[in-house]
Amino acid sequence: MSGEAQINPGRQLEAEAQQRKTFAPKKSQVNTGRQVEFDYLKGLFIPIILIIHAFQVLGGDAAPTPAAYQITYITATMTGSAIFLFVMGLGSTYSKRTEKQLAKDGIKLIVQEFIWNVLAFILPMALAQLLLMLLGKETAWDTTRDFAVMMLQYINIFFIAGVCYLLLALLRLAKTPTWLYFVLALAFMVVNPFLFMKDKTTGNAVLDYILTTFAGGRSAVSLCCLTHIPYVLFGVGFGKILRCTQDKTRLYGLASIPAALIVICYFEHAISANGSLDALYAFSRTGYLYPSALKSLANCSCIILAAALLYTLRNVISAVKPLHNLLIHFNKKTTPYYAIHPFFFCFVNSFLCYKAASPLTCVIAAPVTGVLCRLSILIWERLRNKLHREEQTV
């Protein structure tokens, strides 16, 4: 008999099936699980925010600003709120939320921004002034009133996240390909500096108000919406790539090369243009709110480099259980911590009648506020669970 005739037909079919399986995409090859490096990265967001906001709200960043804080600020704002928006965009690629749900969440966040403005800023300021009255101390109701008027119109991360969710819903409906997210992000980075409303006016007060809401330029706009859209878009694009990669080590290795070059170019430009730490700090403060295209690209690059480093160190970090648990806790509770912490800072600021606190006070206030936030979250969760159990028993 010939060699071909001796082949077992069943084995041949099995071999062909195995060959097809080898070249077909495997579900196990798709990177759909938790991305621990971004869990860690988002977890780092809270302690960074606590220390920066302690100085900003309590006035510890008033001149002369401590060099240690200046260096911390310059380093931290190479990511800062960009982390939150980048990870939000990345997370949307793993989310099962529909376009309708994204849009609904976006509207909720925009509404929550203004509720948050009252509860986290205006309320604690008023409570502190009432306490001063009860203690027979000097009050600052006029300043509190002025702050309250501004804070009612406050634009911050929740508003920006809401707008970005609405944008993502539209891009999903348009079936935007992965490459176009990167192109749109770069386009925003290049165009944004020409759109910022800092020191600009159209001559129409109503139009100025609308434009500054999105493009900055008035005191109530803490963070510029336009600035953060590229971070979300880059996050979506990177998330889509990450979701399909089988070799994250190789991906981060390749991505880290251009990212490092961009960061080096940015710092070479920033340091050469600013001859002292004070000048570099001032430059960084302006660049954080109104970044150039290079600064925005450097921010995204820093996020990639930080994620690559945390991915490399993931086994080391996970072995240090207290550190691992703390970062995962902050990651899971990012929104509550961000929402609650201004209450305590604003209360202290108002109680001091808006006089600048010492840098040491700010350093102490940051971890104390973190603990108070943790206790507030625990009390709220226990109360919510108790109410839930009571509803089930009815």
N, C-alpha and C positions, 0 to 999 in steps of 0.2 A: 504493500500500500504506500501511496505517496505521503510525504510529510504533512501536507495540507489536510489529507483525509484523516490523519490521526488526531487532529485538534478537537478537543471537547467543546461542542457548541455552547454549552452552559458557561464554561470557563471563559470562552471568548467574549460572550456578551457581558460577563461580569468585568472582564478586563477593559472593555470599551466603556462601560459605565464608569469605572474607576478613573479612566483617562479623562472623560468628560467632566467628572467631579473635580479633578485636579485643576483643570483650566477654568472652571466656572467659579464665579465669586462665592466665597463661603461666608455664611452668616457670622461665623466666629471670627472672621477676619475684619469685620466692620467694628470700628472702635466706638461702641455705643454706651459703654459703662461710665462710671464716675471718672472725671479727669482730676485726679487728686492734686496735681500741681496747681490747678486753678482754684480748687477748694482751699488750699493753703494760701494762695495769692490773695483771694478775696478775704480770707481770714485776717491777713496782715493789714487790710484796709482800715479796720476799726482802731487798733492802737495808734496808727498813723494819724487818723482823723482826730482822735482824742487829744493828742499832744498839740497838733496844729491849731485846733479850735480853742484849746485852753488859752493859748497865747493870743489868738486873734480876738476872741470874745472878751477876755479879761484884760486885754491891753498890754500884755507882756511883750508884744512885738513892737511897742513904741520905742523910738530912738532914745538912748543907744540900745540896739538889739543885741543880745548875747551872741557871740560867734557860734557857739554850739547850736543854738536854735537856727541861726541863718543856714548853717550847713545842713541841719536836719530838714529845713524847709526846702532848700534847693534840691536835695536828694529826693525827698518825699514827693515833691510836685513834678518829678519826672514821670510819675504815674498818677498818684492822687485819685481824684474822682474818675479819671480815665479808666482805672481798674474796674470800677463798678459798672461803667457803661460798656466797656469791652467785654467783660464777663457776661453782662446781660445779653449782649448780641450773640456771643458764643453759646450761651445757654438756650437761646431761642431756637437754635438748630437741633437741640436735643429735646426740646419741649414738644409735647403732643397737642399743644393749644392750636386751635384753628385761627384763621384770620379774624373771624368775628370775636373770638375770645381775646385775641391780642388787642383789638380795637377797644373792646369793653374795658380791659385792664388799663389801657392807656388813658381812657376818660376818667376812670376811677383815680388813677395816680394824679392827674391834673387837679381834680376836685380835692383830693387828700392834701395836696400841697398847701392850699389855702386854709384848710382845717388845721393842719400842722402848724402853720404860721401863727395861728391864734393860741393853740394849746402849748406849743413848745417855746414860743418867744414872748408873746404879749402877756399871757397868763402869769408866768413866773415873775416877769418884771413888775406887774401890778401887785402880786402877792408880796414881793419883797418890800415894796413901798408901803403897803398896808402894815407889814410887820414893823417897819421903821416908825410909823405913826403910833402904833401901840406901845412901842418902847420909848416914845418921846424923843426920837432922834430926828436929825435933819433929813428931809425928804427931797426928792428930785422929780416931782410930778410933771413938770414942764418937759424935761428931757424924756421922761417915760412916754408922755403923750406923743412927742415927735417921733420917737422910736416906733411906737404902736402904729402910727399912720404909715410909716415906711414898711414895717413888717407885714401889714395887711396885704401889701402888694409884692411881697418877697418872692423872688424866682430862684429856685434852687434845684437840687437833684431830682426830687419827685416830679416836678413839672417837666423837667428835661426828659426823664425816663418815660413819662406819659406821652410826650410828643414823639419820642423815638419809637415807642410801641405802635403808635398810629402809622408812622412811616413804614415800619417793618410789615405791618398788615397790608399796606398798599403794595409794597415790593413783592410780597408773597403772592398777592392776587395777580400781579403782573408776571408771575413765574420768572423772576429775575435770576439769571444764571450766576454761578459763583464768581466768575471773573468780573462781572459787572459791579458786584459789591465793592471789590477793590478799586475799580476805576472810579466809582462814585465817591468813595472815601477820599481818594487822591484829589479828585475834582473839588470837593468841599474844602480840603486843606489849602489848595491853591487859591480858591476864590474867597474864602472866609475873611482874610485880612482886609480885603477891599469892601467887605460888607459890614464890618464892625462899626457900631455907632458911637464909639468913644470920641468925644470932642467933635461930633458931627450933629447937624440938624437939617431937617428938610424945610424948616420955617413953619410947619404945621404941627401944633402941639399934640393933636390926636394921633396923627400919623407917626410922629416921633415916639409916642408912648407905645404904640403897637410894634414898631420896628425895634425899639430898645428892649422890649420884652424878649425878643428872640436873638438880637444881635448885641446886647449889652449896651452900656453907656449911661445908665442911671444907677443911683446908689442902691435901689431896691433889687437890682438884678445881681445876685451874688455870683452866679455862674452863667456863662453865655451858652445858650442852647446850641447855636451853630457850631461852637467849638467841639461839642461832644458827639455830634452826629457821625463824624468820621470814625471815632472810636467804636461806636456801635456797629457800623458797617464793616470795619476791619474785623471786629469780633465775629460777625456772622460769617464772613468769608473764611477766616481762619478755622472757625468751628466746622464748617462744611468740609474743609480739607482734613482736619483732625479726625473727624468722624469716619473718614474713609481710609485713613492711613493704617498700615500694618506694622510700621517700624517708627515709633515715635522718637527713638534715639536719633535715627538718621534724619527725620524731619526737623527736629530741633537743631541738630548739627548744621544742616543746610541753612535753616532760617536765621541762625545766630550770626552767621558771617556777615550778611548785609546789615542786619540789625546792629551789630557792634560797630561797623563802619559808620553808620548813620549817627549813632550816639557819639562816637569820637569826633565826627565832623561838627556836630552841634556844640559840644563842649569846647572844641578848639575855637569855634567862632565866638561863643559866649565869653570865654575867658580872655581872648585877645581883644574883644570889644569893651571889656570891663576890667580896669586895672586893679581893683580892690575887691575884697569880700563884700563890703557894703554895696558897691556898685553892682556886683554880680547878683546879690540878694534882691536889689531893687529891680534889676533886669528880669530876674526869675519871677518876681511878683507880677510884673506887667505881662510877661510871657505866659504865665499860667492862665490868666484871665483872657488875654488876647494873643494867642500864639501865632507865630509865623508858620508857614507850611513846613519848614524844617523842624520847628519845635513840636508840632503835632505828630510828624513822622517819627521824631525821636521818642515821643511818649509811647507810641505804639511799639517801637523797637525795644524800649525798656521793658514793656510788659512781656514781650516775647522772650527777652533775655532772662527776666525774673522767672518766668514759667519754666524755661529750659533749666535754670539753676535748681529750682525747686523739684523738678522732675528728676534731675540727677541725684538730689539729696533726699528723695522721697523715703528711701529705706532707712536712712539715718534719722530723719524726722519722726517717722512712724515708730522707731525703736525708743524714742524719748517720749513716753506716753503723756506726761503732763503737757509738753509742748504740742504734740499731735492733737490731744483732746481740746486744748485751748484754741488752736487754729480752726479746728472743725466746728467748735462751738461758735466762734465768731462768724464763720462762714454761714452757718445755718441761721444765725440770728442777726445778720448784717442790718436788715431793715429796722428791727426794733431798736438796736443800739443807735443807729443813725437818727431814728425818730426821737428817741428819749433824751439823748445826751445834751442837746441845747437847753433843755429845761433847767438843768442844774447850773450850767454856766451862766445863763441869763439871770437866774435868781441871784447868784453871787454878784454878778456885775451890777445889777440894780441895787442890791443891798449895800454895795460899796459906793452907791450914787454915781456910778459910771466912771469912777476914778481908776486909773491904770493900776493893776496889781503888779507885784514884783515877779520877776521870772521864777523865783523859787516857789511862790504861791501857785503859779501856772503849772509848774512841774508836779507839784503835789496834787493839784486839782485834777489832773488827767487820770491817774489811776483811781483816785477816790470816786470820781464820776463814773468810771468804768464799773466799780463795785456797786454803786448806787443803781446804775442801769441794770446790772445783773439781778439785784434784789427786786427791782420794779418788774422785770420780766418774769421772775419766779412768782411773784404775788399775782400778777395778771394771769399767768398760765394756770395757777391753782384755782383762782376764782372762776376762770372760764371753764375748767374741767368740772368744778363743783356745779356750776349752772347747767352744764351739759348732762351731768348725772341726774340732776333734779328733773330736767326736762324728760329724760328717758323713763323716770319712775312715775311720771304723771300719766 
